[in-house]
Amino acid sequence: MGTVRLTMAQALVRALAAQRTEVDGAEVPLFGGVWAIFGHGNVAGMGEALAEARDSLPTYRGQNEQAMGLAAIAYAKTMRRRRMMAVTSSIGPGATNMVTAAAVAHVNRLPVLFLPGDVFAGRRPDPVLQQVEVFGDATVSANDCFRPVSRYFDRIARPEQLLAALPRALAVLTDPAECGPVTLALCQDTQAEAFDWPLAFFAPRVWVPRRPPPDARELRAAVTALKEARAPLIVAGGGVHYADATATLRRFAEDHGIPVAETQAGKSAMPHDHPLNLGAIGVTGSSAANRAAEQADVILAVGTRLGDFTSGSRALFGNPGRKIIGLNVQAFDAGKHFALPLVGDARVTLELVSSHLDNRRAPSAWTAECQAAMAPWRAAVAEVTAASNALLPSDAQVIGAVQRHSGVDTIVVAAAGGLPGELHKLWDAGRAGGYHLEYGYSTMGYEIAGALGAKMAAPERDVTVMLGDGSWLMMNSEIATSVMLGLKLTVVLLDNGGFGCIDRLQRASGGESFNNLLATARHETLPVFDFAAQAAGLGAIGVAVAGIAELEQALVTAKSAPRTTVIVIQTDPAPSTAAGGHWWDVGIPEVSARADVRAARDGYEAQRRNQRLGD
């Protein structure tokens, strides 16, 4: 067996470039590239290695380490976890900036490889610049912050450790059950150390996600429950997309007459106008889907972790005899809510369940009842999203305008504030993958960076970003990156004067409006922002509009613009769509001097009695 002498960083980069996968029948590189901001902890080692490999493993420069991580996550999400990216930073703040991104990937079960620089393994310059010292444990560095938000963590302190660590990292990144962020902390002296590497380490390998079938006993239990169901409901989660099971889900629903409701991650799993699609479910759900969820006696939860927004804080599935079937590739998620676990790949398992159900269909009266509930819901959506002459339109009216100017292939991206709830209810998703919401971690600042990653993964599709002024102020730096890389976005910035969503929640909880809107925060002078000018300063086209009519015209112009356009519109922070939705468990103080809080607490106690914690 031959060897080649390379530094650890050179070996890592060469090995990453050799990894392959299959997308739609074609073999392509597993890694779409590496995001990098260089500093003293990675510029000499990883920087040199990446420069040598720029043709086989492209390097992209971002403006913020967290944003680079978010872009990598969005890339993997858009690629349905088939392809991914790596992100490298220096030691210190560059590394810890990425911890939030690692948490986003961890919660959303998405693959990204974090490669932060680390302290000197040899400890000769100890402490090195930016080193975090723990008085009682010399083995700890700032990168230990990644441990709880990584599926796999390792620190490479000797070059040959990579021979064991990298294959394990790749196995986690490509495993449908374990999938999530991996952190390999790279000691900066080790990056530059040479080793005689076996050539087999660089042999191309094709990583194809396995499709495990379910256990026979779990399959029988699930089939029995569905055969006995009088009011079945499917809840489609993000796992439907990642298993490439959208077509299978549609056939399953059609063959057995079972209505489908979609989580935030699952939205667009079914065409929005499919007669069996009841729309969004849960706290931000449609009235039709939530009515079905309250009555359903068997809930087939496919590829969802059944978070509180989906389950209405465990108060939504109200049928006293209801059963949940947890179809999930990860056993940890399959057994939640005391579900009948059905551990397996979504596509394979749905096909097997269907074959065992034969031609069994849900009672036609149940299916028809669920479908009939969609007509009043669609009327409610049309009413709140209709064009308005209001000086300060609502979020829903802005969504309506954007919807009217979006094609079936458009990808809409959002993440935090009031927009995810409104979009989940109101947006008509086109082709699968056209609805891209990061709501597992509800990360302010994800929006523009995420849109950048989505556009990299699907350059042929229009990508529209919707975000509030709060998220814009937190992280708008990747507007410059989109211009630099020629990745055109349409950004619709809703300026409502602060954190309007949390202000609404604060007041709904009986509190006074305090510290969320700029006007109610401590201030000497209220700032006057020119977001359009700020966007122009970052290289984009910045446009400020007044009202829905001007917004619609700006959206038309943005389609033919040569680069990213940011459209700024002032909106009313107060209204949200009252139709649909469900209670959400937000702890209300038991003691307060405010009568409104005490009243809210009484209502809270009443709602908590609907929670089902023991079954």
N, C-alpha and C positions, 0 to 999 in steps of 0.2 A: 504494500500500500504506500503510495507516494505522499509527500507532505509539501507544504508551502509555508514559508516564513512570512508572517504578517503580524501587525499589531493587533491587540484585542479589538480595537475599534474597526480596523480594516476587515477583520474576520467577521465581525458582527454585520457590517454593511454588506459584504459580499454574500453572506448566508441569507440575509433578508431578501436581497435581489434575486436569489435563486428559487424562492418559494413561489408556487403557482397555485391556481385554483381554476374552477370551471364556472363560467357565467353564461347561461343560456346556450350551453353546448360548446362554447369556445373556451380554450385554455388561455388564461391571462395571468399577469403577475398578481400574487396575493396582496402585495402592498402597493397602493396607489402612489406612494411617495412618503417623504418625511418632512414634517413641519419643524423648523429649527429657528431658534434665537440663540446665538452663540454668546458665550461669556468665558471667563477664565476656567470654568469647570468642564467645558466641552469643546472649546474652539480648536485647541491643539490636537486632541485625539479624534473625536467624532467629526470635527470640522474638516480636517485633512482627509479623513476616510470618505466623507460624503462628497467632497469636491472631486475626488478621483472617480466616484461612481455616479456622477451627475446624469449620465446618459441612461444607465440601467436602473437607477433608483432616484427619481427627481427629488430635489430639495426645494421647499417653499418657505419663504421668510414671512412670518407674521409680525404683528405689532405688539402682541400681548400673549404671554404663555398660556393663560387660561383660554383665551380665544382660539389659539391654535388647537388646543385639546378639544374644544367644542366643535370646531370645524371638522376635525378628524372623526368625532363621534357622529356628526351628521352625515358625513361621507359613508360611514359604515351602515348607518340606518337606511340611507337611500339605496345602498347596495344590498340591502336585505342580509347584512352580515356576511356576504360572500367575499367582499374585499374590505380592506382596512388601511389605516395609516399609522405611522409611528410619529412620536413627538419628542424632541430632545431640547433640553435646557441646561443652563449652568446650575451649579450648586447654589443654594441660598434662596433668595426671593423668586428667582426664575423657576426653581423646582416647586416651591410651596404654592406659587401661583397656579400650578397645574392640579393641586389636590382637589379643588372644587370640580374641575373637569373629570377627574377620576371618579368622584362620587356620582356625577351625572351618568357616566358610563356604567357604573356599578348598579345603580338603581334601575336603569333601563336595559340592562343585560346586553350591552353593546361592546364590541371589541375595539380596543385601541391599545397600542404599545407605548408606554411612557418610558423614556430613556433619560432620566435626570442625571446630571453630573453629581458626584459625591465626594466625600473627603478623601484624603490620601490614604490608601491602604497601608503604606509604609510608615505613615505618621511622622515623617521627617519634618515637614513644615507644619507642626501641630501647635496651636490651631491655625488652619489655613483661613484666608479671607472668607467671610460669610459662614464659617462653620458654627453650628449650634453645639454647644458643649453641655452635656448633662453631667452634673457633678458626680453622681454615683454610678454612672455606666458609660464607659468610654467607647462602647460599641454602637451607641445611638447617634444618628445624625438626623437632620431635618427630614430626610427622606423616609424615616420611619412613620411619618404622618400618612404615607401612602398605604400602610399595611391594612387598616380597616376598610379601605375603599378600593382594594385590589383583589381580584380573584386569585392572583398568584404574585408573590413578591420575592425578589432575590437581590442580593447585593454582590456584585462581581468584584472581588478583591484580588483574584488571580486570573490570568487569561484563560487557563484551561477549565475554569469553572463554567465558562460559556458552553462547553461541550455538553454539559448536562442541563444547564439552565435554559438555553434557547429552545431545544426541542420541547421541554416541558411548557415553556411559555407559548409556543406555537400550538401545542395540543390544547391548551386552555382557550386560546383565542379562537380556535376553529371548532371547538366542541359545542354542540347546540345546547347542552345542559349547563356546562360550566361557564359558557361564554360571558366575557366581561373584560374589564381592564386588567392589564398586566404591567407591572413595574419592574424593570431591571435597573437598579441604581448602579451607575458605572463609576467606580472610584477613578479619579482623574489621572492618577499616575498609572493605574492599570490599563486605562485606555491606550496609553502610548507604549506599553510593554509588548515585546515580540514573543512569539511562540511558533513552534513548528506544527502547523495544523494539518490533520489528515484531510486529504482531498475529498474524501467521502462526506465531510461536513458541509461541502458546498455543492453537492449533487442536487440537481433540481428535484423538488418534490411537489406533487399535486395534492392539495388538501381539499377533499370533497366532504362536506358535512354528512355524517352518518344519519340514517333514518331508522331509529330503533322502533320496533313494533311493541305493542303493549303486552303485558302479562296476560295469559289466557284467563285467569280468574278475574282480574280487574275488567277485562273485556266483557266477560259474561255478566258481571254485576251491572256494568253500564248499560249493556243491551237490554237486560231485564228491566231496569228502571225506565228506559226510554219506551219499551213496549207497553209498560203499564201507565205511561204518562197520559193524562187527559189534557194537560195545558203546558206543553214543553216550550222552552225558549232557549235559543243559542245566544251566548255572549261571546262576541268575537274580539280577541285581544291582539296585541302586536305579534304574538307568536304565529298567527295565521300568515302574516306577511313574511316572517323570517323562515317559515317552513315552505314558502312558495305554495301555499295552500288556498289561495283566494278562489281559484276556479273550482277546486274540490269542495270548498265550503259552499259555494253557490249551488253546485249540483246536489250536495247533501241536503241543503235546505229545500230545494225544489222537489227532490225525489220523495222527501218525507213531510213536506208541508209545514216545516217548522220556521216560525219567524226568527229574525236575527236582529240583535241590538249590538252596537259597537262601542267599545271603550275609546279613550283618546288615542291610544296607540293602535287600536284596531280599525279606526275609521278609514274608509275607502276599501276595506276588505270586500264589501259588497257595493255594487253601483248604487248611488244614492236614490235612483228612481226605480230600483228593483221592487216589485210588489211585496216581497217578504222582508225588506229592510225597514225596520222601525226607527232607524236613526240612533242617535246617541243615547247612552244609558247612564243613570246615576245622578249625582248632584248637579251635573250640567247636562242632563238628559232631556230627551223629548217627552212630551206627555204620553205619547203612544208607547214608547219603549218602557217607560217607568210603570205605566198601568199594567203592561204585560208582565213585568218583573214582579209586581206586587201580587199577581194572581197565579203565576207559574208554579206548577207542582214539581217539575224537573227542569233544572237549569244546566245546560251543557256549556260549561265555561272553557273556551278553547284558547289556549295561549295567553292567559291573563293571570296576573298575580292578585287579582281581586282586592285592589287597594280601596281605601275608604271612599274615594270619589266614585268608584264603580259600584260599590255595595251600599251606597248611602249610609256610610258609617255603620254597616251591619244592620240597617233598619229597612232596607228596600225590599228584600225578598220575603214577602209577608205571608205567604201561604203556610198555614200551621204544619202541614205535612210535607213541605217541600224538601226535595233532595237536590244537592249540587253534585255534578260530575266534574271533577277537575282534570280536564285533558291538558296535560302539559308535559313537555320533555324533561322538565326539572321536577323531581319529586318534592322538593321543598315548597314549590308553588302548587303542586297538584293536590296536596292534602289540606290546603287552607279552608277555613270555615267548616271544618268537619266534613269535607267533601268526600265522595267516593273517588279515590284517586284512580286516574287512568293515565299512567306514565307512558309516553311514547311520542313519536313524531306526529305532528298534527295531520299532515297529508295522509300518511300511511294509516294512522289510526282512524280517521274519518272514513276512509275507504273500507276498512275492516268492519267498523261499526255498521256502516250502510249495508254491507253484504249480509251481515247477520240480522239486520232488521227486515231483510227481504223487501217487500213492497209496502211495509207498514207505514201508514201516514198518520199525522196528528189529526184529531177530530176536525172535520171541515168547519164546524161551527166556531171552534177556537181560532183557527187560522183566519176565517172571515172576520171575526170580531176584532182581532188584532189589526188586520188590514184596514178595516173601516175607521179605526182610530187615527189613521194617518191623514185623512181628509181635513178634519179640523186643525190638526197640527200644521199641515202645510199652509192652511189659511192664516194661522197665527204667524208663521214665519214670513209669509208674503207681506203681512201688515207691518211688522216691525222693521223689515229690511227695505221697505219702499222708499223711493226718493223723497226728500223732504226739503222744504225751503227754510228750515230752522237755521238761525245764525250759528248755533252750536249744536250740530247733529249728535246723535247717540252713536255708540260703538256699532250697534246693529245696523244703523243706516249707512255707516261707512262700509261695513261688511257687504251690505247689499250692492253698493256701488262697485266695489272691487270684484264681487262675484259676477256682475253683469259684464265686466270687461276681462274675464278670465276664460281661457279655453279649457277643453277637456284634459289637456296635458299639463296644465299649470300646476306647479307645486306651491302651496301656500305654507309659509313657515311662521310659527309664533311660539311663545314659551310661557310667559308669566303675565300677571295682572288680570284684568277682566276679559281680555281678548280670548284666552283659551276656552273659557266657559261659553262665551257668545259664539265662537267659531264651532265648538263641538255641537252646540244646538243647531246653529243656523247655516253653516257652510255646506253646500252641495259638492261633495268630492267627486271628481271626475275619475280618471283612470287610477288603478291601484297605485298607491305611493304618492298620490297627489295631495295628501293631507299630512303635513310634517309638523307635529306638535311635540315639544319636549315638556311633558307635564308630570313625568315620574318624579323629578326633582324640582320642577317649577322654577327654572333657573333664569332670573333676570340677567340679561346680557347674552343669552344664548342666541337670540334671534338673528342678528346679522352674521355672526360667525357661523351659526348653523346653516344659514342660507348659502353662505360661501361654500361650505362642505357639500351641501346638496347640489349646488350648481356644478361643482367639480365632478361629482358622481354622475350627473345627468345633464351635460352641457346642451343637449338638444331640447331641453324643456325650459319654459319660462318659469322663473322662480320669483315669487312675490312675498315680501316680508311685511308682516304687520306687527307693530310694537308701539308701546307707549313712551311718553317722554322720560319716565323713570328708567326704563331699560336703556333708552338711547343715551342718557347721561352716564349710566353705569359702564357701557361698553359700545362705542361706535367706531372703534379704531379700525376694524376690518373693512370698513367702507374703502379706506385707502388701499387695502390689499385687493379688493375686488376690482378696483380700477387698474391697479398695477398688473394684475394677472389677466385682465380682459374678461373677467367673469361678470357679466352684466346682471344686475339685480334691479327689481322695482321695489322700493322701500316706501311703505305708507306709514307715516309717523303721526300718531294720534296724540296731540298735545292737550292734556286735560288738567294741567297745572299741578302735577304731583302724582302720588300713588292713589289714584282714584278708586281702584278695586278694594284696597285695604281700608280706605276711608269708608266705603260702603259697608264693609264687614264690621268695622269699628262701630258705626252708628246702628247697624242691625243688632249688635250685641248690647245695645243700650248705652254705649259710651258717647261722649261728645267728640266732634270732629277735632282731632288733635294730632299734630306732627306728621300727618300723611300728605295732605295738600300743602303746597308751599305757603298758601295764605294762612294756614293754621299752625305752621311751624314757627319757632322763634326766629324773628328776623328784625333787622333794622330797616332794610329796604328790600322789597321784592324784586328779584332779578327779572329782567326782560330778555328772554332768549330769542336768538335768531337762528333757529335750527337749520333753515335753508342755507344761510350763509356758512354755517359750520360744515354742512355737507359739501358745499362748493369748495371750502378750504381743504377738504380731504380729497378733492379731485373729482367728486361726483357732480351731477347736475342737481341743484337744489331749487325746489319750487315751493312757494307758500301759496295755499289756496284758501278761499273762504266759501264754505258750503259744499254741498254734494254736487251741484252742477259743475263748479270749477274743478272738483276732484275728478269727475268723470272725464272732463276734457284733458286734464293732466295725465290720466291713465292712458288715454289714446295716444298722446304725444310721447309718453314714455316707451311705448311699444317700438317706436322707430328710432329712439335715441341711441347714440353710438356707445353709451356706457351707462353705468349705474345711475339711476334717478332716485332722489329722495323727495317725496311729496309730503309736505307738512300741512296738517289740517287741525284746527282747534276744535275740540269736542267737549261735550257736557260730561263732567265726571259723575253725575248723580244717577242717571237711569241705567238699568240693566233689564234684560228681557225677563218679565215676570212669568211668562208661559213656560211650562215644563219645569225641570229642576226637581230637587229633592233636598230634604234636610241634611245638614252636614254637622258633625259633632265638633264644635269649637267651644271649649270650656268657658262658661260665663261665671264671673266671680260670685261666690256664695254670700259675700258681705260687700256692700257698697253704700255710700251716702246718696247715690243717685237712684231715684225711683225708677227711671227707665232701665237701669241695670237690674234692679230687683225684679222688675216685670219680665225682663228677658230671661232671668234665671228661672222663673216659674215656668215659662214656656220651654226652656231647655230641659228641665226635669220631666215635663210631660213627654217630650220627644224621646228622651232616653229610655222611657219605658217600652218603646218599640224596638229597641236593639235586641238582637238575638245573639247572645254570647256563648250559649251552651249547646247549640246545635247548628 
